[in-house]
């Protein structure tokens, strides 16, 4: 580097070092949530810089003066009540009067405390906050305590303003079931690729025992990989899983044509083999739902039960429809199996091309 450029760089660095010390400090705030049977206690620690900005008080150090703290108490309460929401089992709670703000000079911060009464211990607690929206870099460190022990720590920011906590109690387990069983049902019923795979497996018909074996094989397989992926044991990339699911649909359609031409019916093995891949697809959705780490086992169980309920309803309806068609005409049943298998293959091929060559978009 030549001498003039070295001098300019040195001056620039000196300029940065000489910025006023009251420039924006590290943009953090802290919230502690302590769960008790009859109440939820909340403690907030916020930097004077952020509070002063929103209350239009300068310089920020004035907030550390006892007289200022006393005169601004109602303004603090109004500000905090608008920035932090606490809900128990879906019901928004209202705090008791906030305690007088406490100055923390060594941290250039203020501490606030409030209590939220509840009629019964909650199973699910929701914390919604964006403490200081004026600063997109601001982050809030949230700590949750249960039975006096720290159980969960998360970071909230402008992109993540809510956190859902499930208590480690009977009420918490019930809340997990209420949350994730419907989620599993919803996912399977809005997943056209999973449903079309099942349609492909049912097109050839068969005895109730045969169909039960096929569906059970699929269930066992996807339950195994769903659990492994959700627990972090095996996590294949989504850009490999999704095309593989599409290929499984193509394969089941092609296999139907081979069986119709006199080949061996191996649908149970196909359901098991490709069910392993579909389980990874279910897990991708489940991981995006911000799983409660302390209730992971119950979460997996609830989500899987939901998937099975939705899958069972769909299988019963489709199988009954196919039986009705075949009962009216064997020829119609054969045409259904042939035309349906072709359509299944075409849809799978379409999704494969879309997911490999146009990820995130459409062909």
SETOR-587442 format. One record per residue (C-alpha): residue in one letter; x negated, y negated, z; chain; residue number from 1. Coordinates in pm, 1 decimal, decimal comma. Example, Ala and Ser with C-alpha at 12.3 -4.5 7.8 and 13.67 -1.06 7.14 Angstrom:
2
   residu       east      north         up   chaine   num
        A    -1230,0      450,0      780,0        A     1
        S    -1367,0      106,0      714,0        A     2
***
This chain:
363
   residu       east      north         up   chaine   num
        X        0,0        0,0        0,0        A     1
        X     -149,2     -341,2      -93,4        A     2
        X     -208,9     -607,8      170,1        A     3
        X       81,4     -847,4       84,8        A     4
        X      334,4     -561,8       98,3        A     5
        X      186,1     -438,9      428,5        A     6
        X      223,3     -786,9      576,3        A     7
        X      586,1     -816,3      461,9        A     8
        X      671,5     -475,1      607,1        A     9
        X      509,8     -568,0      939,5        A    10
        X      706,1     -893,4      954,7        A    11
        X     1029,0     -708,5      878,6        A    12
        X      968,0     -459,2     1158,1        A    13
        X      884,8     -739,8     1400,0        A    14
        X     1208,0     -912,4     1300,9        A    15
        X     1408,2     -602,9     1382,7        A    16
        X     1228,5     -563,3     1714,6        A    17
        X     1311,5     -924,3     1805,5        A    18
        X     1687,2     -890,7     1753,0        A    19
        X     1883,2    -1016,5     2055,1        A    20
        X     1925,4     -755,3     2324,5        A    21
        X     2302,0     -819,8     2337,7        A    22
        X     2346,8     -675,3     1988,1        A    23
        X     2585,8     -382,4     1975,6        A    24
        X     2461,6     -113,7     2217,8        A    25
        X     2500,8      256,8     2162,9        A    26
        X     2875,8      288,4     2086,3        A    27
        X     2984,4      551,0     2339,1        A    28
        X     3264,7      582,7     2592,8        A    29
        X     3345,1      868,9     2827,5        A    30
        X     3671,8     1029,3     2936,5        A    31
        X     3703,1     1291,1     3209,3        A    32
        X     4030,1     1485,1     3235,1        A    33
        X     4079,5     1681,6     3557,7        A    34
        X     4367,0     1927,8     3571,3        A    35
        X     4560,4     1985,8     3893,2        A    36
        X     4887,5     2174,1     3950,8        A    37
        X     5093,3     1857,2     4006,2        A    38
        X     4891,3     1594,4     3823,3        A    39
        X     4629,9     1516,6     3561,4        A    40
        X     4357,9     1275,6     3670,2        A    41
        X     4190,1     1056,9     3411,1        A    42
        X     3858,9      872,5     3442,7        A    43
        X     3733,6      639,8     3169,6        A    44
        X     3390,4      479,1     3148,4        A    45
        X     3360,2      211,0     2879,8        A    46
        X     3078,5      -28,0     2790,5        A    47
        X     3128,5     -394,8     2868,9        A    48
        X     3033,4     -487,7     2512,3        A    49
        X     3334,9     -301,7     2367,3        A    50
        X     3576,6     -418,4     2635,7        A    51
        X     3461,1     -778,1     2602,2        A    52
        X     3504,5     -764,6     2226,8        A    53
        X     3868,2     -654,5     2252,6        A    54
        X     3952,3     -889,4     2540,2        A    55
        X     3772,0    -1184,9     2377,8        A    56
        X     3546,9    -1241,8     2677,5        A    57
        X     3188,9    -1359,6     2630,8        A    58
        X     2926,1    -1289,4     2735,2        A    59
        X     3008,4     -922,7     2813,0        A    60
        X     2821,9     -936,5     3146,1        A    61
        X     3103,8    -1153,5     3284,3        A    62
        X     3306,0     -832,0     3315,4        A    63
        X     3066,2     -712,5     3586,1        A    64
        X     3157,1    -1008,6     3807,9        A    65
        X     3415,7     -915,5     4077,0        A    66
        X     3629,0    -1226,9     4016,4        A    67
        X     3654,7    -1150,4     3644,0        A    68
        X     3741,6     -787,8     3714,9        A    69
        X     4025,4     -898,7     3942,6        A    70
        X     4172,1    -1152,5     3700,0        A    71
        X     4150,3     -915,7     3401,2        A    72
        X     4297,8     -608,5     3572,9        A    73
        X     4635,9     -623,5     3396,1        A    74
        X     4462,3     -683,7     3061,0        A    75
        X     4249,0     -374,0     3118,5        A    76
        X     4557,2     -164,3     3197,2        A    77
        X     4742,2     -281,5     2887,8        A    78
        X     4439,5     -211,4     2669,5        A    79
        X     4378,2      138,2     2805,7        A    80
        X     4741,7      245,5     2801,2        A    81
        X     4752,1      163,4     2431,4        A    82
        X     4429,5      350,9     2355,7        A    83
        X     4473,3      677,7     2547,8        A    84
        X     4774,8      909,4     2533,7        A    85
        X     4812,8     1222,2     2747,0        A    86
        X     5077,6     1486,1     2674,4        A    87
        X     5161,3     1804,2     2864,9        A    88
        X     5331,6     2081,7     2666,2        A    89
        X     5430,6     1826,0     2404,8        A    90
        X     5575,3     1572,0     2649,9        A    91
        X     5399,8     1234,9     2666,8        A    92
        X     5307,7     1148,9     3024,9        A    93
        X     5300,0      804,3     3181,6        A    94
        X     5030,4      708,1     3426,1        A    95
        X     5065,9      568,6     3773,3        A    96
        X     4916,4      218,9     3820,0        A    97
        X     4548,0      219,8     3731,0        A    98
        X     4301,6      185,4     4013,4        A    99
        X     4099,1     -138,8     4030,9        A   100
        X     3818,0     -131,4     3771,4        A   101
        X     3478,9      -38,7     3910,7        A   102
        X     3164,2     -210,6     3784,2        A   103
        X     2865,8        6,8     3690,6        A   104
        X     2587,3     -250,8     3640,5        A   105
        X     2315,4        7,6     3576,2        A   106
        X     2517,6      138,3     3278,5        A   107
        X     2658,3     -200,0     3169,8        A   108
        X     2997,8      -31,9     3194,6        A   109
        X     3326,7      -25,5     3382,8        A   110
        X     3502,5      277,7     3530,1        A   111
        X     3880,5      315,5     3535,7        A   112
        X     4095,6      583,1     3700,8        A   113
        X     4458,6      685,5     3655,3        A   114
        X     4682,2      976,1     3746,4        A   115
        X     4960,3     1139,9     3543,6        A   116
        X     5220,1     1328,3     3747,2        A   117
        X     5373,2     1646,6     3603,0        A   118
        X     5663,9     1858,2     3723,7        A   119
        X     5481,5     2186,2     3667,3        A   120
        X     5134,6     2301,1     3558,7        A   121
        X     5103,0     2248,8     3184,7        A   122
        X     4981,2     2517,8     2946,6        A   123
        X     4871,7     2276,6     2675,1        A   124
        X     4729,9     1930,4     2726,3        A   125
        X     4686,3     1690,9     2434,2        A   126
        X     4449,2     1395,5     2453,3        A   127
        X     4484,6     1135,5     2178,6        A   128
        X     4249,6      839,7     2170,4        A   129
        X     4060,8      599,8     1953,1        A   130
        X     3904,8      385,5     2218,4        A   131
        X     3764,5      100,8     2010,6        A   132
        X     3891,7      103,9     1650,0        A   133
        X     3698,9     -210,6     1559,1        A   134
        X     3379,1       -3,9     1556,2        A   135
        X     3386,9      290,2     1311,6        A   136
        X     3072,8      431,9     1476,3        A   137
        X     3225,4      450,1     1821,7        A   138
        X     3245,5      794,3     1981,6        A   139
        X     3422,1      914,2     2292,8        A   140
        X     3278,1     1203,4     2492,3        A   141
        X     3566,4     1400,5     2639,7        A   142
        X     3513,3     1637,3     2935,4        A   143
        X     3789,3     1862,5     3068,6        A   144
        X     3772,8     2005,0     3421,5        A   145
        X     3991,0     2286,4     3548,8        A   146
        X     3976,2     2420,5     3904,1        A   147
        X     3693,1     2178,2     3966,3        A   148
        X     3470,9     2325,1     3692,4        A   149
        X     3374,9     2170,9     3359,7        A   150
        X     3537,4     2392,3     3096,2        A   151
        X     3529,2     2197,1     2769,6        A   152
        X     3332,9     1914,9     2608,1        A   153
        X     3421,4     1755,4     2273,7        A   154
        X     3344,6     1435,9     2084,6        A   155
        X     3626,5     1222,1     1944,9        A   156
        X     3577,2      954,6     1679,2        A   157
        X     3762,9      781,7     1397,1        A   158
        X     3792,6     1108,8     1205,4        A   159
        X     3899,5     1315,3     1504,1        A   160
        X     4127,6     1127,1     1740,4        A   161
        X     4307,8     1415,9     1913,9        A   162
        X     4211,6     1721,1     2114,3        A   163
        X     4431,5     2012,3     2216,7        A   164
        X     4338,4     2197,1     2536,2        A   165
        X     4489,3     2526,2     2654,2        A   166
        X     4469,9     2591,4     3026,6        A   167
        X     4320,8     2915,0     3153,2        A   168
        X     4651,0     3011,7     3317,0        A   169
        X     4963,3     3210,8     3238,7        A   170
        X     5117,9     2889,2     3108,3        A   171
        X     4812,8     2835,3     2888,3        A   172
        X     4841,3     3184,3     2740,0        A   173
        X     5208,6     3126,3     2662,1        A   174
        X     5119,9     2792,2     2499,9        A   175
        X     4862,6     2967,9     2278,8        A   176
        X     5125,2     3219,6     2165,8        A   177
        X     5372,9     2942,0     2091,4        A   178
        X     5112,1     2755,3     1889,3        A   179
        X     4945,2     3031,3     1688,1        A   180
        X     5215,5     3292,9     1621,3        A   181
        X     5414,8     3042,5     1408,4        A   182
        X     5085,5     2931,1     1250,5        A   183
        X     5016,8     3288,9     1137,9        A   184
        X     5368,4     3328,7      997,8        A   185
        X     5338,9     2997,8      816,3        A   186
        X     5002,0     3083,0      666,1        A   187
        X     5098,3     3419,4      520,8        A   188
        X     5423,7     3283,0      377,0        A   189
        X     5253,2     2990,5      202,9        A   190
        X     4957,2     3197,2       79,1        A   191
        X     5052,9     3298,2     -276,1        A   192
        X     4734,5     3499,3     -331,5        A   193
        X     4788,1     3719,7      -24,8        A   194
        X     5155,3     3767,5     -112,0        A   195
        X     5080,3     3852,1     -474,0        A   196
        X     4827,3     4111,8     -362,1        A   197
        X     5102,0     4273,4     -153,2        A   198
        X     5342,1     4256,9     -449,4        A   199
        X     5083,6     4439,5     -659,7        A   200
        X     5057,3     4711,1     -397,3        A   201
        X     5436,9     4754,5     -389,3        A   202
        X     5508,4     4752,7     -763,7        A   203
        X     5469,6     5128,2     -809,1        A   204
        X     5711,7     5200,8     -527,0        A   205
        X     5682,6     5528,9     -336,8        A   206
        X     5820,5     5691,7      -26,8        A   207
        X     5857,7     5491,3      296,8        A   208
        X     5561,8     5686,0      435,3        A   209
        X     5341,7     5593,5      137,5        A   210
        X     5432,1     5223,8      161,1        A   211
        X     5382,0     5223,7      538,0        A   212
        X     5035,0     5373,4      490,1        A   213
        X     4943,5     5108,8      231,5        A   214
        X     5063,4     4816,4      444,6        A   215
        X     4901,2     4957,6      759,7        A   216
        X     4566,7     4996,1      581,4        A   217
        X     4583,5     4632,9      468,8        A   218
        X     4678,0     4520,7      820,9        A   219
        X     4394,6     4706,5      994,7        A   220
        X     4135,2     4585,2      746,6        A   221
        X     4221,1     4217,0      751,8        A   222
        X     4257,7     4223,0     1131,9        A   223
        X     3900,2     4349,7     1165,3        A   224
        X     3737,3     4087,0      944,1        A   225
        X     3962,8     3810,1     1073,8        A   226
        X     3834,1     3880,3     1425,0        A   227
        X     3470,2     3915,9     1319,8        A   228
        X     3473,3     3589,4     1127,0        A   229
        X     3666,1     3392,3     1388,9        A   230
        X     3421,7     3510,6     1656,0        A   231
        X     3128,3     3406,1     1439,2        A   232
        X     2988,4     3757,9     1398,3        A   233
        X     3016,8     3758,3     1018,1        A   234
        X     3097,2     3439,3      826,7        A   235
        X     3069,4     3477,9      447,9        A   236
        X     3089,3     3153,5      248,1        A   237
        X     3437,1     3047,1      138,7        A   238
        X     3315,3     2994,0     -218,1        A   239
        X     3248,2     3368,8     -232,8        A   240
        X     3555,1     3486,9      -40,0        A   241
        X     3818,3     3298,6     -239,6        A   242
        X     3708,5     3424,7     -585,7        A   243
        X     3680,3     3777,2     -439,9        A   244
        X     4041,7     3754,1     -321,9        A   245
        X     4142,0     3656,5     -675,7        A   246
        X     3950,5     3954,1     -816,0        A   247
        X     4127,8     4184,5     -571,6        A   248
        X     4456,9     4077,8     -726,3        A   249
        X     4327,2     4151,4    -1075,6        A   250
        X     4203,8     4490,6     -960,3        A   251
        X     4529,9     4598,8     -798,9        A   252
        X     4721,0     4509,1    -1116,2        A   253
        X     4476,1     4702,0    -1334,3        A   254
        X     4488,0     5001,1    -1100,3        A   255
        X     4868,0     5008,3    -1125,9        A   256
        X     4839,4     5044,4    -1504,0        A   257
        X     4591,4     5329,7    -1463,7        A   258
        X     4817,3     5511,0    -1216,5        A   259
        X     5115,0     5464,8    -1449,3        A   260
        X     4907,8     5628,7    -1724,0        A   261
        X     4848,0     5935,2    -1506,1        A   262
        X     4569,9     5825,1    -1273,7        A   263
        X     4546,1     5895,5     -902,3        A   264
        X     4731,5     5670,3     -658,2        A   265
        X     4467,4     5520,1     -427,7        A   266
        X     4658,3     5213,1     -313,6        A   267
        X     4592,3     5278,8       55,3        A   268
        X     4217,2     5272,6       -3,5        A   269
        X     4249,9     4964,0     -223,0        A   270
        X     4457,3     4791,6       45,3        A   271
        X     4193,3     4870,0      307,9        A   272
        X     3891,4     4773,4       97,8        A   273
        X     4031,3     4443,5      -23,1        A   274
        X     4208,0     4378,6      306,4        A   275
        X     3860,4     4327,2      451,5        A   276
        X     3809,6     4040,7      207,2        A   277
        X     4155,4     3891,4      271,0        A   278
        X     4076,5     3888,3      644,0        A   279
        X     3787,2     3651,8      579,0        A   280
        X     4030,9     3428,4      392,4        A   281
        X     4265,7     3422,8      693,2        A   282
        X     3970,0     3339,4      917,9        A   283
        X     3875,0     3037,0      704,8        A   284
        X     4218,3     2892,2      775,3        A   285
        X     4204,1     2978,7     1144,2        A   286
        X     3863,7     2814,9     1193,6        A   287
        X     3998,5     2491,1     1043,5        A   288
        X     4260,9     2482,6     1320,2        A   289
        X     4010,0     2390,8     1593,7        A   290
        X     4028,6     2713,9     1790,7        A   291
        X     4040,6     2686,9     2169,8        A   292
        X     3716,0     2856,0     2272,5        A   293
        X     3841,5     2947,8     2620,2        A   294
        X     4145,6     3128,8     2478,0        A   295
        X     3986,4     3272,7     2167,0        A   296
        X     4103,9     3628,7     2227,9        A   297
        X     4465,4     3526,6     2273,8        A   298
        X     4438,2     3290,8     1976,4        A   299
        X     4323,1     3571,5     1746,8        A   300
        X     4594,8     3798,5     1879,8        A   301
        X     4868,5     3535,9     1835,7        A   302
        X     4761,6     3433,8     1486,0        A   303
        X     4734,2     3796,2     1375,4        A   304
        X     5077,4     3878,0     1518,9        A   305
        X     5217,8     3585,3     1322,4        A   306
        X     5052,1     3707,1     1003,6        A   307
        X     5196,5     4056,1     1058,5        A   308
        X     5545,8     3923,2     1125,2        A   309
        X     5541,5     3715,4      807,4        A   310
        X     5388,2     4001,8      612,1        A   311
        X     5646,9     4251,2      741,3        A   312
        X     5940,4     4027,6      648,7        A   313
        X     5798,3     3975,3      300,1        A   314
        X     5721,0     4345,8      244,5        A   315
        X     6066,9     4457,0      356,5        A   316
        X     6240,4     4209,6      125,3        A   317
        X     6024,0     4284,5     -179,9        A   318
        X     6027,9     4661,4     -126,3        A   319
        X     6408,4     4653,9      -88,6        A   320
        X     6438,2     4455,0     -411,6        A   321
        X     6219,4     4702,4     -602,3        A   322
        X     6413,8     4999,0     -463,6        A   323
        X     6739,4     4837,6     -574,3        A   324
        X     6603,2     4783,8     -927,2        A   325
        X     6484,7     5144,4     -953,6        A   326
        X     6811,9     5277,6     -816,4        A   327
        X     6999,5     5119,0    -1105,2        A   328
        X     6762,6     5237,1    -1378,4        A   329
        X     6439,1     5436,8    -1381,2        A   330
        X     6345,7     5271,6    -1709,5        A   331
        X     6387,7     4929,0    -1549,1        A   332
        X     6160,6     5043,8    -1267,2        A   333
        X     5890,0     5146,9    -1513,7        A   334
        X     5920,7     4817,9    -1701,2        A   335
        X     5901,6     4631,7    -1369,1        A   336
        X     5579,0     4810,3    -1273,8        A   337
        X     5419,6     4748,0    -1614,9        A   338
        X     5524,0     4384,6    -1663,9        A   339
        X     5467,0     4301,6    -1298,3        A   340
        X     5115,5     4445,3    -1303,8        A   341
        X     5030,5     4240,6    -1613,1        A   342
        X     5155,0     3921,8    -1446,1        A   343
        X     4962,9     4004,6    -1128,0        A   344
        X     4642,9     4048,2    -1330,0        A   345
        X     4695,2     3722,5    -1518,7        A   346
        X     4759,4     3525,8    -1199,3        A   347
        X     4451,8     3676,8    -1033,5        A   348
        X     4238,5     3596,1    -1337,9        A   349
        X     4367,6     3238,8    -1338,7        A   350
        X     4279,3     3192,1     -971,4        A   351
        X     3936,8     3349,0    -1025,3        A   352
        X     3851,8     3104,7    -1305,4        A   353
        X     3989,5     2814,0    -1103,7        A   354
        X     3795,9     2902,9     -789,5        A   355
        X     3466,1     2974,8     -964,3        A   356
        X     3456,0     2699,8    -1224,0        A   357
        X     3690,8     2436,2    -1079,9        A   358
        X     3657,3     2457,8     -700,2        A   359
        X     3869,9     2200,3     -526,4        A   360
        X     4054,4     2118,8     -846,4        A   361
        X     4263,5     2290,3    -1108,2        A   362
        X     4208,8     2426,5    -1456,5        A   363
***
